[in-house]
């Protein structure tokens, strides 16, 4: 099994959960849905820049792929 399998699986499951929550919130209010989406984007960037940027695996073997690339920026 590839070392990226678990990281990609967790990122896919996280994305599905966020999208489902966004759809449910959007049924109630588009303003709250927009705030929720903005909050998730900001939280993901904060995690990438504070936690992932310090990870020793990021330069060569990041299993979360996209988050490692964002942290490289």
Predicted model as a PDB file, atoms N, CA, C, CB and O in Angstrom, pLDDT in the B-factor column:
MODEL        1                                                                  
ATOM      1  N   UNK A   1       0.845  -1.180   0.000  1.00 58.00           N  
ATOM      2  CA  UNK A   1       0.000   0.000   0.000  1.00 58.00           C  
ATOM      3  C   UNK A   1       0.892   1.246   0.000  1.00 58.00           C  
ATOM      4  CB  UNK A   1      -0.963  -0.003   1.227  1.00 58.00           C  
ATOM      5  O   UNK A   1       1.903   1.297   0.701  1.00 58.00           O  
ATOM      6  N   UNK A   2       0.516   2.215  -0.770  1.00 72.00           N  
ATOM      7  CA  UNK A   2       1.271   3.454  -0.884  1.00 72.00           C  
ATOM      8  C   UNK A   2       1.220   4.227   0.431  1.00 72.00           C  
ATOM      9  CB  UNK A   2       0.728   4.314  -2.036  1.00 72.00           C  
ATOM     10  O   UNK A   2       0.236   4.155   1.167  1.00 72.00           O  
ATOM     11  N   UNK A   3       2.281   4.961   0.714  1.00 68.00           N  
ATOM     12  CA  UNK A   3       2.306   5.754   1.936  1.00 68.00           C  
ATOM     13  C   UNK A   3       1.300   6.907   1.865  1.00 68.00           C  
ATOM     14  CB  UNK A   3       3.718   6.297   2.186  1.00 68.00           C  
ATOM     15  O   UNK A   3       0.965   7.492   2.895  1.00 68.00           O  
ATOM     16  N   UNK A   4       0.821   7.235   0.683  1.00 71.00           N  
ATOM     17  CA  UNK A   4      -0.139   8.319   0.522  1.00 71.00           C  
ATOM     18  C   UNK A   4      -1.585   7.866   0.662  1.00 71.00           C  
ATOM     19  CB  UNK A   4       0.052   8.966  -0.811  1.00 71.00           C  
ATOM     20  O   UNK A   4      -2.481   8.710   0.701  1.00 71.00           O  
ATOM     21  N   UNK A   5      -1.838   6.594   0.736  1.00 75.00           N  
ATOM     22  CA  UNK A   5      -3.217   6.091   0.770  1.00 75.00           C  
ATOM     23  C   UNK A   5      -3.986   6.632   1.967  1.00 75.00           C  
ATOM     24  CB  UNK A   5      -3.223   4.566   0.802  1.00 75.00           C  
ATOM     25  O   UNK A   5      -5.117   7.093   1.813  1.00 75.00           O  
ATOM     26  N   UNK A   6      -3.397   6.585   3.146  1.00 77.00           N  
ATOM     27  CA  UNK A   6      -4.097   7.049   4.344  1.00 77.00           C  
ATOM     28  C   UNK A   6      -4.287   8.561   4.326  1.00 77.00           C  
ATOM     29  CB  UNK A   6      -3.331   6.636   5.600  1.00 77.00           C  
ATOM     30  O   UNK A   6      -5.343   9.059   4.719  1.00 77.00           O  
ATOM     31  N   UNK A   7      -3.286   9.284   3.877  1.00 77.00           N  
ATOM     32  CA  UNK A   7      -3.388  10.740   3.817  1.00 77.00           C  
ATOM     33  C   UNK A   7      -4.431  11.201   2.820  1.00 77.00           C  
ATOM     34  CB  UNK A   7      -2.053  11.339   3.464  1.00 77.00           C  
ATOM     35  O   UNK A   7      -5.219  12.104   3.104  1.00 77.00           O  
ATOM     36  N   UNK A   8      -4.435  10.577   1.646  1.00 80.00           N  
ATOM     37  CA  UNK A   8      -5.434  10.948   0.639  1.00 80.00           C  
ATOM     38  C   UNK A   8      -6.840  10.566   1.082  1.00 80.00           C  
ATOM     39  CB  UNK A   8      -5.113  10.283  -0.698  1.00 80.00           C  
ATOM     40  O   UNK A   8      -7.793  11.308   0.847  1.00 80.00           O  
ATOM     41  N   UNK A   9      -6.967   9.406   1.724  1.00 84.00           N  
ATOM     42  CA  UNK A   9      -8.272   8.979   2.216  1.00 84.00           C  
ATOM     43  C   UNK A   9      -8.801   9.957   3.261  1.00 84.00           C  
ATOM     44  CB  UNK A   9      -8.186   7.564   2.806  1.00 84.00           C  
ATOM     45  O   UNK A   9      -9.978  10.315   3.232  1.00 84.00           O  
ATOM     46  N   UNK A  10      -7.953  10.386   4.171  1.00 83.00           N  
ATOM     47  CA  UNK A  10      -8.399  11.329   5.198  1.00 83.00           C  
ATOM     48  C   UNK A  10      -8.774  12.674   4.591  1.00 83.00           C  
ATOM     49  CB  UNK A  10      -7.310  11.518   6.253  1.00 83.00           C  
ATOM     50  O   UNK A  10      -9.732  13.301   5.043  1.00 83.00           O  
ATOM     51  N   UNK A  11      -8.046  13.129   3.586  1.00 84.00           N  
ATOM     52  CA  UNK A  11      -8.371  14.400   2.943  1.00 84.00           C  
ATOM     53  C   UNK A  11      -9.686  14.298   2.171  1.00 84.00           C  
ATOM     54  CB  UNK A  11      -7.235  14.831   2.003  1.00 84.00           C  
ATOM     55  O   UNK A  11     -10.466  15.251   2.164  1.00 84.00           O  
ATOM     56  N   UNK A  12      -9.943  13.170   1.525  1.00 88.00           N  
ATOM     57  CA  UNK A  12     -11.196  12.980   0.791  1.00 88.00           C  
ATOM     58  C   UNK A  12     -12.377  12.934   1.762  1.00 88.00           C  
ATOM     59  CB  UNK A  12     -11.142  11.682  -0.055  1.00 88.00           C  
ATOM     60  O   UNK A  12     -13.406  13.563   1.516  1.00 88.00           O  
ATOM     61  N   UNK A  13     -12.234  12.200   2.857  1.00 91.00           N  
ATOM     62  CA  UNK A  13     -13.312  12.126   3.846  1.00 91.00           C  
ATOM     63  C   UNK A  13     -13.574  13.485   4.489  1.00 91.00           C  
ATOM     64  CB  UNK A  13     -12.970  11.096   4.926  1.00 91.00           C  
ATOM     65  O   UNK A  13     -14.726  13.844   4.731  1.00 91.00           O  
ATOM     66  N   UNK A  14     -12.522  14.238   4.765  1.00 89.00           N  
ATOM     67  CA  UNK A  14     -12.678  15.578   5.328  1.00 89.00           C  
ATOM     68  C   UNK A  14     -13.415  16.487   4.342  1.00 89.00           C  
ATOM     69  CB  UNK A  14     -11.300  16.178   5.689  1.00 89.00           C  
ATOM     70  O   UNK A  14     -14.303  17.245   4.733  1.00 89.00           O  
ATOM     71  N   UNK A  15     -13.044  16.407   3.075  1.00 91.00           N  
ATOM     72  CA  UNK A  15     -13.695  17.244   2.051  1.00 91.00           C  
ATOM     73  C   UNK A  15     -15.167  16.892   1.901  1.00 91.00           C  
ATOM     74  CB  UNK A  15     -12.985  17.088   0.698  1.00 91.00           C  
ATOM     75  O   UNK A  15     -16.004  17.783   1.750  1.00 91.00           O  
ATOM     76  N   UNK A  16     -15.492  15.613   1.941  1.00 96.00           N  
ATOM     77  CA  UNK A  16     -16.890  15.185   1.845  1.00 96.00           C  
ATOM     78  C   UNK A  16     -17.693  15.711   3.031  1.00 96.00           C  
ATOM     79  CB  UNK A  16     -16.983  13.647   1.779  1.00 96.00           C  
ATOM     80  O   UNK A  16     -18.822  16.172   2.863  1.00 96.00           O  
ATOM     81  N   UNK A  17     -17.115  15.642   4.228  1.00 95.00           N  
ATOM     82  CA  UNK A  17     -17.806  16.129   5.419  1.00 95.00           C  
ATOM     83  C   UNK A  17     -18.057  17.639   5.337  1.00 95.00           C  
ATOM     84  CB  UNK A  17     -16.991  15.797   6.678  1.00 95.00           C  
ATOM     85  O   UNK A  17     -19.140  18.107   5.688  1.00 95.00           O  
ATOM     86  N   UNK A  18     -17.070  18.393   4.879  1.00 94.00           N  
ATOM     87  CA  UNK A  18     -17.228  19.845   4.763  1.00 94.00           C  
ATOM     88  C   UNK A  18     -18.277  20.191   3.710  1.00 94.00           C  
ATOM     89  CB  UNK A  18     -15.884  20.508   4.410  1.00 94.00           C  
ATOM     90  O   UNK A  18     -19.094  21.086   3.926  1.00 94.00           O  
ATOM     91  N   UNK A  19     -18.264  19.500   2.583  1.00 95.00           N  
ATOM     92  CA  UNK A  19     -19.231  19.780   1.520  1.00 95.00           C  
ATOM     93  C   UNK A  19     -20.653  19.439   1.973  1.00 95.00           C  
ATOM     94  CB  UNK A  19     -18.874  18.987   0.247  1.00 95.00           C  
ATOM     95  O   UNK A  19     -21.585  20.199   1.709  1.00 95.00           O  
ATOM     96  N   UNK A  20     -20.822  18.309   2.650  1.00 96.00           N  
ATOM     97  CA  UNK A  20     -22.148  17.952   3.158  1.00 96.00           C  
ATOM     98  C   UNK A  20     -22.650  18.974   4.173  1.00 96.00           C  
ATOM     99  CB  UNK A  20     -22.117  16.562   3.792  1.00 96.00           C  
ATOM    100  O   UNK A  20     -23.818  19.360   4.142  1.00 96.00           O  
ATOM    101  N   UNK A  21     -21.780  19.407   5.064  1.00 95.00           N  
ATOM    102  CA  UNK A  21     -22.168  20.417   6.048  1.00 95.00           C  
ATOM    103  C   UNK A  21     -22.505  21.734   5.358  1.00 95.00           C  
ATOM    104  CB  UNK A  21     -21.046  20.628   7.080  1.00 95.00           C  
ATOM    105  O   UNK A  21     -23.441  22.424   5.763  1.00 95.00           O  
ATOM    106  N   UNK A  22     -21.761  22.082   4.335  1.00 96.00           N  
ATOM    107  CA  UNK A  22     -22.026  23.313   3.592  1.00 96.00           C  
ATOM    108  C   UNK A  22     -23.392  23.266   2.918  1.00 96.00           C  
ATOM    109  CB  UNK A  22     -20.934  23.550   2.548  1.00 96.00           C  
ATOM    110  O   UNK A  22     -24.116  24.261   2.916  1.00 96.00           O  
ATOM    111  N   UNK A  23     -23.746  22.128   2.350  1.00 96.00           N  
ATOM    112  CA  UNK A  23     -25.059  21.976   1.711  1.00 96.00           C  
ATOM    113  C   UNK A  23     -26.177  22.107   2.743  1.00 96.00           C  
ATOM    114  CB  UNK A  23     -25.156  20.614   0.990  1.00 96.00           C  
ATOM    115  O   UNK A  23     -27.184  22.766   2.485  1.00 96.00           O  
ATOM    116  N   UNK A  24     -26.008  21.488   3.898  1.00 96.00           N  
ATOM    117  CA  UNK A  24     -27.040  21.553   4.938  1.00 96.00           C  
ATOM    118  C   UNK A  24     -27.193  22.981   5.455  1.00 96.00           C  
ATOM    119  CB  UNK A  24     -26.696  20.600   6.102  1.00 96.00           C  
ATOM    120  O   UNK A  24     -28.316  23.452   5.638  1.00 96.00           O  
ATOM    121  N   UNK A  25     -26.093  23.666   5.690  1.00 96.00           N  
ATOM    122  CA  UNK A  25     -26.162  25.047   6.168  1.00 96.00           C  
ATOM    123  C   UNK A  25     -26.738  25.958   5.091  1.00 96.00           C  
ATOM    124  CB  UNK A  25     -24.768  25.542   6.594  1.00 96.00           C  
ATOM    125  O   UNK A  25     -27.475  26.891   5.409  1.00 96.00           O  
ATOM    126  N   UNK A  26     -26.420  25.707   3.827  1.00 96.00           N  
ATOM    127  CA  UNK A  26     -26.916  26.541   2.735  1.00 96.00           C  
ATOM    128  C   UNK A  26     -28.429  26.446   2.597  1.00 96.00           C  
ATOM    129  CB  UNK A  26     -26.253  26.144   1.428  1.00 96.00           C  
ATOM    130  O   UNK A  26     -29.059  27.387   2.115  1.00 96.00           O  
ATOM    131  N   UNK A  27     -29.015  25.347   3.001  1.00 96.00           N  
ATOM    132  CA  UNK A  27     -30.474  25.218   2.965  1.00 96.00           C  
ATOM    133  C   UNK A  27     -31.136  26.194   3.930  1.00 96.00           C  
ATOM    134  CB  UNK A  27     -30.893  23.782   3.303  1.00 96.00           C  
ATOM    135  O   UNK A  27     -32.255  26.648   3.694  1.00 96.00           O  
ATOM    136  N   UNK A  28     -30.442  26.512   5.009  1.00 94.00           N  
ATOM    137  CA  UNK A  28     -30.978  27.435   6.003  1.00 94.00           C  
ATOM    138  C   UNK A  28     -30.686  28.883   5.620  1.00 94.00           C  
ATOM    139  CB  UNK A  28     -30.396  27.127   7.385  1.00 94.00           C  
ATOM    140  O   UNK A  28     -31.586  29.723   5.595  1.00 94.00           O  
ATOM    141  N   UNK A  29     -29.407  29.168   5.321  1.00 95.00           N  
ATOM    142  CA  UNK A  29     -29.024  30.546   5.024  1.00 95.00           C  
ATOM    143  C   UNK A  29     -27.759  30.555   4.169  1.00 95.00           C  
ATOM    144  CB  UNK A  29     -28.806  31.352   6.331  1.00 95.00           C  
ATOM    145  O   UNK A  29     -26.774  29.892   4.494  1.00 95.00           O  
ATOM    146  N   UNK A  30     -27.797  31.302   3.091  1.00 95.00           N  
ATOM    147  CA  UNK A  30     -26.604  31.419   2.244  1.00 95.00           C  
ATOM    148  C   UNK A  30     -25.511  32.233   2.926  1.00 95.00           C  
ATOM    149  CB  UNK A  30     -26.964  32.059   0.902  1.00 95.00           C  
ATOM    150  O   UNK A  30     -24.325  32.005   2.687  1.00 95.00           O  
ATOM    151  N   UNK A  31     -25.905  33.182   3.775  1.00 96.00           N  
ATOM    152  CA  UNK A  31     -24.902  33.976   4.509  1.00 96.00           C  
ATOM    153  C   UNK A  31     -24.106  33.101   5.466  1.00 96.00           C  
ATOM    154  CB  UNK A  31     -25.581  35.120   5.287  1.00 96.00           C  
ATOM    155  O   UNK A  31     -22.881  33.202   5.534  1.00 96.00           O  
ATOM    156  N   UNK A  32     -24.801  32.243   6.204  1.00 96.00           N  
ATOM    157  CA  UNK A  32     -24.111  31.347   7.131  1.00 96.00           C  
ATOM    158  C   UNK A  32     -23.252  30.334   6.376  1.00 96.00           C  
ATOM    159  CB  UNK A  32     -25.125  30.618   8.024  1.00 96.00           C  
ATOM    160  O   UNK A  32     -22.172  29.964   6.836  1.00 96.00           O  
ATOM    161  N   UNK A  33     -23.730  29.895   5.234  1.00 95.00           N  
ATOM    162  CA  UNK A  33     -22.955  28.959   4.415  1.00 95.00           C  
ATOM    163  C   UNK A  33     -21.675  29.618   3.917  1.00 95.00           C  
ATOM    164  CB  UNK A  33     -23.792  28.457   3.223  1.00 95.00           C  
ATOM    165  O   UNK A  33     -20.611  28.998   3.919  1.00 95.00           O  
ATOM    166  N   UNK A  34     -21.779  30.876   3.489  1.00 95.00           N  
ATOM    167  CA  UNK A  34     -20.583  31.606   3.064  1.00 95.00           C  
ATOM    168  C   UNK A  34     -19.594  31.795   4.200  1.00 95.00           C  
ATOM    169  CB  UNK A  34     -20.970  32.956   2.497  1.00 95.00           C  
ATOM    170  O   UNK A  34     -18.384  31.663   4.011  1.00 95.00           O  
ATOM    171  N   UNK A  35     -20.116  32.107   5.384  1.00 96.00           N  
ATOM    172  CA  UNK A  35     -19.256  32.242   6.562  1.00 96.00           C  
ATOM    173  C   UNK A  35     -18.595  30.923   6.930  1.00 96.00           C  
ATOM    174  CB  UNK A  35     -20.059  32.761   7.746  1.00 96.00           C  
ATOM    175  O   UNK A  35     -17.421  30.886   7.299  1.00 96.00           O  
ATOM    176  N   UNK A  36     -19.353  29.850   6.826  1.00 95.00           N  
ATOM    177  CA  UNK A  36     -18.812  28.517   7.118  1.00 95.00           C  
ATOM    178  C   UNK A  36     -17.699  28.150   6.140  1.00 95.00           C  
ATOM    179  CB  UNK A  36     -19.929  27.459   7.065  1.00 95.00           C  
ATOM    180  O   UNK A  36     -16.658  27.629   6.539  1.00 95.00           O  
ATOM    181  N   UNK A  37     -17.926  28.425   4.859  1.00 94.00           N  
ATOM    182  CA  UNK A  37     -16.916  28.127   3.843  1.00 94.00           C  
ATOM    183  C   UNK A  37     -15.658  28.961   4.080  1.00 94.00           C  
ATOM    184  CB  UNK A  37     -17.474  28.390   2.428  1.00 94.00           C  
ATOM    185  O   UNK A  37     -14.543  28.445   3.997  1.00 94.00           O  
ATOM    186  N   UNK A  38     -15.837  30.247   4.374  1.00 96.00           N  
ATOM    187  CA  UNK A  38     -14.688  31.123   4.643  1.00 96.00           C  
ATOM    188  C   UNK A  38     -13.924  30.656   5.879  1.00 96.00           C  
ATOM    189  CB  UNK A  38     -15.152  32.580   4.830  1.00 96.00           C  
ATOM    190  O   UNK A  38     -12.694  30.636   5.886  1.00 96.00           O  
ATOM    191  N   UNK A  39     -14.659  30.283   6.917  1.00 95.00           N  
ATOM    192  CA  UNK A  39     -14.017  29.790   8.137  1.00 95.00           C  
ATOM    193  C   UNK A  39     -13.209  28.524   7.869  1.00 95.00           C  
ATOM    194  CB  UNK A  39     -15.065  29.520   9.217  1.00 95.00           C  
ATOM    195  O   UNK A  39     -12.110  28.377   8.402  1.00 95.00           O  
ATOM    196  N   UNK A  40     -13.728  27.611   7.059  1.00 93.00           N  
ATOM    197  CA  UNK A  40     -13.007  26.384   6.731  1.00 93.00           C  
ATOM    198  C   UNK A  40     -11.758  26.661   5.914  1.00 93.00           C  
ATOM    199  CB  UNK A  40     -13.911  25.434   5.976  1.00 93.00           C  
ATOM    200  O   UNK A  40     -10.720  26.040   6.141  1.00 93.00           O  
ATOM    201  N   UNK A  41     -11.842  27.580   4.972  1.00 91.00           N  
ATOM    202  CA  UNK A  41     -10.665  27.938   4.181  1.00 91.00           C  
ATOM    203  C   UNK A  41      -9.591  28.554   5.070  1.00 91.00           C  
ATOM    204  CB  UNK A  41     -11.047  28.915   3.053  1.00 91.00           C  
ATOM    205  O   UNK A  41      -8.420  28.185   4.981  1.00 91.00           O  
ATOM    206  N   UNK A  42      -9.986  29.487   5.924  1.00 94.00           N  
ATOM    207  CA  UNK A  42      -9.014  30.123   6.822  1.00 94.00           C  
ATOM    208  C   UNK A  42      -8.397  29.118   7.795  1.00 94.00           C  
ATOM    209  CB  UNK A  42      -9.682  31.256   7.604  1.00 94.00           C  
ATOM    210  O   UNK A  42      -7.192  29.150   8.044  1.00 94.00           O  
ATOM    211  N   UNK A  43      -9.220  28.233   8.341  1.00 91.00           N  
ATOM    212  CA  UNK A  43      -8.712  27.230   9.285  1.00 91.00           C  
ATOM    213  C   UNK A  43      -7.731  26.282   8.605  1.00 91.00           C  
ATOM    214  CB  UNK A  43      -9.874  26.432   9.896  1.00 91.00           C  
ATOM    215  O   UNK A  43      -6.710  25.919   9.190  1.00 91.00           O  
ATOM    216  N   UNK A  44      -8.034  25.884   7.378  1.00 86.00           N  
ATOM    217  CA  UNK A  44      -7.135  24.998   6.645  1.00 86.00           C  
ATOM    218  C   UNK A  44      -5.794  25.679   6.374  1.00 86.00           C  
ATOM    219  CB  UNK A  44      -7.780  24.557   5.325  1.00 86.00           C  
ATOM    220  O   UNK A  44      -4.739  25.060   6.508  1.00 86.00           O  
ATOM    221  N   UNK A  45      -5.841  26.945   5.995  1.00 86.00           N  
ATOM    222  CA  UNK A  45      -4.594  27.678   5.750  1.00 86.00           C  
ATOM    223  C   UNK A  45      -3.786  27.864   7.026  1.00 86.00           C  
ATOM    224  CB  UNK A  45      -4.894  29.036   5.129  1.00 86.00           C  
ATOM    225  O   UNK A  45      -2.562  27.739   7.006  1.00 86.00           O  
ATOM    226  N   UNK A  46      -4.458  28.162   8.137  1.00 87.00           N  
ATOM    227  CA  UNK A  46      -3.758  28.320   9.419  1.00 87.00           C  
ATOM    228  C   UNK A  46      -3.097  27.016   9.829  1.00 87.00           C  
ATOM    229  CB  UNK A  46      -4.730  28.789  10.519  1.00 87.00           C  
ATOM    230  O   UNK A  46      -1.951  27.021  10.278  1.00 87.00           O  
ATOM    231  N   UNK A  47      -3.795  25.906   9.685  1.00 84.00           N  
ATOM    232  CA  UNK A  47      -3.209  24.601  10.021  1.00 84.00           C  
ATOM    233  C   UNK A  47      -2.022  24.298   9.123  1.00 84.00           C  
ATOM    234  CB  UNK A  47      -4.260  23.484   9.899  1.00 84.00           C  
ATOM    235  O   UNK A  47      -0.990  23.819   9.593  1.00 84.00           O  
ATOM    236  N   UNK A  48      -2.163  24.575   7.832  1.00 80.00           N  
ATOM    237  CA  UNK A  48      -1.064  24.303   6.898  1.00 80.00           C  
ATOM    238  C   UNK A  48       0.167  25.138   7.218  1.00 80.00           C  
ATOM    239  CB  UNK A  48      -1.510  24.572   5.465  1.00 80.00           C  
ATOM    240  O   UNK A  48       1.290  24.640   7.145  1.00 80.00           O  
ATOM    241  N   UNK A  49      -0.036  26.399   7.570  1.00 83.00           N  
ATOM    242  CA  UNK A  49       1.105  27.275   7.813  1.00 83.00           C  
ATOM    243  C   UNK A  49       1.706  27.110   9.203  1.00 83.00           C  
ATOM    244  CB  UNK A  49       0.696  28.702   7.616  1.00 83.00           C  
ATOM    245  O   UNK A  49       2.895  27.371   9.384  1.00 83.00           O  
ATOM    246  N   UNK A  50       0.918  26.684  10.191  1.00 84.00           N  
ATOM    247  CA  UNK A  50       1.469  26.542  11.537  1.00 84.00           C  
ATOM    248  C   UNK A  50       1.930  25.122  11.850  1.00 84.00           C  
ATOM    249  CB  UNK A  50       0.445  26.967  12.551  1.00 84.00           C  
ATOM    250  O   UNK A  50       2.970  24.936  12.482  1.00 84.00           O  
ATOM    251  N   UNK A  51       1.181  24.137  11.420  1.00 80.00           N  
ATOM    252  CA  UNK A  51       1.503  22.750  11.763  1.00 80.00           C  
ATOM    253  C   UNK A  51       2.270  22.047  10.645  1.00 80.00           C  
ATOM    254  CB  UNK A  51       0.227  21.980  12.074  1.00 80.00           C  
ATOM    255  O   UNK A  51       3.334  21.476  10.884  1.00 80.00           O  
ATOM    256  N   UNK A  52       1.742  22.088   9.449  1.00 76.00           N  
ATOM    257  CA  UNK A  52       2.342  21.346   8.327  1.00 76.00           C  
ATOM    258  C   UNK A  52       3.683  21.922   7.888  1.00 76.00           C  
ATOM    259  CB  UNK A  52       1.391  21.335   7.147  1.00 76.00           C  
ATOM    260  O   UNK A  52       4.534  21.189   7.384  1.00 76.00           O  
ATOM    261  N   UNK A  53       3.879  23.210   8.071  1.00 75.00           N  
ATOM    262  CA  UNK A  53       5.141  23.823   7.662  1.00 75.00           C  
ATOM    263  C   UNK A  53       6.315  23.310   8.504  1.00 75.00           C  
ATOM    264  CB  UNK A  53       5.045  25.347   7.772  1.00 75.00           C  
ATOM    265  O   UNK A  53       7.465  23.380   8.071  1.00 75.00           O  
ATOM    266  N   UNK A  54       6.027  22.795   9.700  1.00 78.00           N  
ATOM    267  CA  UNK A  54       7.080  22.284  10.588  1.00 78.00           C  
ATOM    268  C   UNK A  54       7.302  20.774  10.444  1.00 78.00           C  
ATOM    269  CB  UNK A  54       6.734  22.608  12.031  1.00 78.00           C  
ATOM    270  O   UNK A  54       8.223  20.225  11.049  1.00 78.00           O  
ATOM    271  N   UNK A  55       6.479  20.112   9.662  1.00 78.00           N  
ATOM    272  CA  UNK A  55       6.557  18.660   9.518  1.00 78.00           C  
ATOM    273  C   UNK A  55       7.813  18.263   8.742  1.00 78.00           C  
ATOM    274  CB  UNK A  55       5.299  18.120   8.812  1.00 78.00           C  
ATOM    275  O   UNK A  55       8.121  18.856   7.708  1.00 78.00           O  
ATOM    276  N   UNK A  56       8.521  17.280   9.232  1.00 76.00           N  
ATOM    277  CA  UNK A  56       9.748  16.827   8.575  1.00 76.00           C  
ATOM    278  C   UNK A  56       9.472  16.022   7.309  1.00 76.00           C  
ATOM    279  CB  UNK A  56      10.568  15.994   9.535  1.00 76.00           C  
ATOM    280  O   UNK A  56      10.345  15.907   6.449  1.00 76.00           O  
ATOM    281  N   UNK A  57       8.273  15.466   7.186  1.00 74.00           N  
ATOM    282  CA  UNK A  57       7.926  14.652   6.013  1.00 74.00           C  
ATOM    283  C   UNK A  57       7.497  15.492   4.812  1.00 74.00           C  
ATOM    284  CB  UNK A  57       6.818  13.684   6.369  1.00 74.00           C  
ATOM    285  O   UNK A  57       7.485  14.993   3.687  1.00 74.00           O  
ATOM    286  N   UNK A  58       7.146  16.754   5.033  1.00 69.00           N  
ATOM    287  CA  UNK A  58       6.582  17.592   3.990  1.00 69.00           C  
ATOM    288  C   UNK A  58       7.436  17.703   2.739  1.00 69.00           C  
ATOM    289  CB  UNK A  58       6.343  18.940   4.527  1.00 69.00           C  
ATOM    290  O   UNK A  58       6.887  17.555   1.647  1.00 69.00           O  
ATOM    291  N   UNK A  59       8.740  17.953   2.812  1.00 71.00           N  
ATOM    292  CA  UNK A  59       9.507  18.167   1.580  1.00 71.00           C  
ATOM    293  C   UNK A  59       9.561  16.959   0.644  1.00 71.00           C  
ATOM    294  CB  UNK A  59      10.899  18.563   1.933  1.00 71.00           C  
ATOM    295  O   UNK A  59       9.633  17.138  -0.572  1.00 71.00           O  
ATOM    296  N   UNK A  60       9.528  15.737   1.173  1.00 73.00           N  
ATOM    297  CA  UNK A  60       9.732  14.594   0.291  1.00 73.00           C  
ATOM    298  C   UNK A  60       8.650  13.520   0.359  1.00 73.00           C  
ATOM    299  CB  UNK A  60      11.030  13.978   0.602  1.00 73.00           C  
ATOM    300  O   UNK A  60       8.457  12.799  -0.620  1.00 73.00           O  
ATOM    301  N   UNK A  61       7.939  13.387   1.473  1.00 74.00           N  
ATOM    302  CA  UNK A  61       6.970  12.297   1.593  1.00 74.00           C  
ATOM    303  C   UNK A  61       5.681  12.733   2.293  1.00 74.00           C  
ATOM    304  CB  UNK A  61       7.592  11.137   2.346  1.00 74.00           C  
ATOM    305  O   UNK A  61       5.203  12.026   3.181  1.00 74.00           O  
ATOM    306  N   UNK A  62       5.115  13.865   1.920  1.00 71.00           N  
ATOM    307  CA  UNK A  62       3.869  14.322   2.537  1.00 71.00           C  
ATOM    308  C   UNK A  62       2.730  13.430   2.052  1.00 71.00           C  
ATOM    309  CB  UNK A  62       3.585  15.825   2.198  1.00 71.00           C  
ATOM    310  O   UNK A  62       2.489  13.325   0.849  1.00 71.00           O  
ATOM    311  N   UNK A  63       2.038  12.794   2.977  1.00 71.00           N  
ATOM    312  CA  UNK A  63       0.968  11.893   2.583  1.00 71.00           C  
ATOM    313  C   UNK A  63      -0.335  12.623   2.290  1.00 71.00           C  
ATOM    314  CB  UNK A  63       0.744  10.870   3.656  1.00 71.00           C  
ATOM    315  O   UNK A  63      -1.243  12.045   1.694  1.00 71.00           O  
ATOM    316  N   UNK A  64      -0.439  13.878   2.698  1.00 71.00           N  
ATOM    317  CA  UNK A  64      -1.650  14.645   2.437  1.00 71.00           C  
ATOM    318  C   UNK A  64      -1.573  15.416   1.120  1.00 71.00           C  
ATOM    319  CB  UNK A  64      -1.909  15.603   3.579  1.00 71.00           C  
ATOM    320  O   UNK A  64      -2.537  16.088   0.753  1.00 71.00           O  
ATOM    321  N   UNK A  65      -0.490  15.339   0.427  1.00 70.00           N  
ATOM    322  CA  UNK A  65      -0.232  15.874  -0.909  1.00 70.00           C  
ATOM    323  C   UNK A  65      -0.548  17.365  -1.022  1.00 70.00           C  
ATOM    324  CB  UNK A  65      -1.040  15.108  -1.930  1.00 70.00           C  
ATOM    325  O   UNK A  65       0.373  18.182  -1.019  1.00 70.00           O  
ATOM    326  N   UNK A  66      -1.806  17.734  -1.120  1.00 71.00           N  
ATOM    327  CA  UNK A  66      -2.174  19.123  -1.378  1.00 71.00           C  
ATOM    328  C   UNK A  66      -1.813  20.048  -0.215  1.00 71.00           C  
ATOM    329  CB  UNK A  66      -3.661  19.217  -1.663  1.00 71.00           C  
ATOM    330  O   UNK A  66      -1.351  21.167  -0.437  1.00 71.00           O  
ATOM    331  N   UNK A  67      -2.015  19.598   1.002  1.00 72.00           N  
ATOM    332  CA  UNK A  67      -1.696  20.430   2.175  1.00 72.00           C  
ATOM    333  C   UNK A  67      -0.189  20.683   2.249  1.00 72.00           C  
ATOM    334  CB  UNK A  67      -2.192  19.749   3.486  1.00 72.00           C  
ATOM    335  O   UNK A  67       0.238  21.769   2.638  1.00 72.00           O  
ATOM    336  N   UNK A  68       0.603  19.704   1.883  1.00 70.00           N  
ATOM    337  CA  UNK A  68       2.048  19.890   1.861  1.00 70.00           C  
ATOM    338  C   UNK A  68       2.476  20.916   0.832  1.00 70.00           C  
ATOM    339  CB  UNK A  68       2.737  18.580   1.587  1.00 70.00           C  
ATOM    340  O   UNK A  68       3.402  21.691   1.070  1.00 70.00           O  
ATOM    341  N   UNK A  69       1.806  20.927  -0.309  1.00 70.00           N  
ATOM    342  CA  UNK A  69       2.107  21.926  -1.346  1.00 70.00           C  
ATOM    343  C   UNK A  69       1.709  23.322  -0.909  1.00 70.00           C  
ATOM    344  CB  UNK A  69       1.396  21.576  -2.649  1.00 70.00           C  
ATOM    345  O   UNK A  69       2.408  24.289  -1.207  1.00 70.00           O  
ATOM    346  N   UNK A  70       0.579  23.437  -0.196  1.00 72.00           N  
ATOM    347  CA  UNK A  70       0.153  24.735   0.322  1.00 72.00           C  
ATOM    348  C   UNK A  70       1.140  25.218   1.376  1.00 72.00           C  
ATOM    349  CB  UNK A  70      -1.275  24.651   0.913  1.00 72.00           C  
ATOM    350  O   UNK A  70       1.465  26.404   1.418  1.00 72.00           O  
ATOM    351  N   UNK A  71       1.618  24.319   2.223  1.00 70.00           N  
ATOM    352  CA  UNK A  71       2.591  24.702   3.251  1.00 70.00           C  
ATOM    353  C   UNK A  71       3.912  25.129   2.646  1.00 70.00           C  
ATOM    354  CB  UNK A  71       2.820  23.555   4.214  1.00 70.00           C  
ATOM    355  O   UNK A  71       4.633  25.921   3.252  1.00 70.00           O  
ATOM    356  N   UNK A  72       4.252  24.627   1.463  1.00 70.00           N  
ATOM    357  CA  UNK A  72       5.488  25.024   0.791  1.00 70.00           C  
ATOM    358  C   UNK A  72       5.458  26.493   0.361  1.00 70.00           C  
ATOM    359  CB  UNK A  72       5.731  24.133  -0.422  1.00 70.00           C  
ATOM    360  O   UNK A  72       6.499  27.142   0.257  1.00 70.00           O  
ATOM    361  N   UNK A  73       4.256  27.002   0.114  1.00 71.00           N  
ATOM    362  CA  UNK A  73       4.141  28.398  -0.301  1.00 71.00           C  
ATOM    363  C   UNK A  73       4.560  29.312   0.815  1.00 71.00           C  
ATOM    364  CB  UNK A  73       2.719  28.724  -0.737  1.00 71.00           C  
ATOM    365  O   UNK A  73       4.532  30.533   0.656  1.00 71.00           O  
TER     366      UNK A  73                                                      
ENDMDL                                                                          
END                                                                             
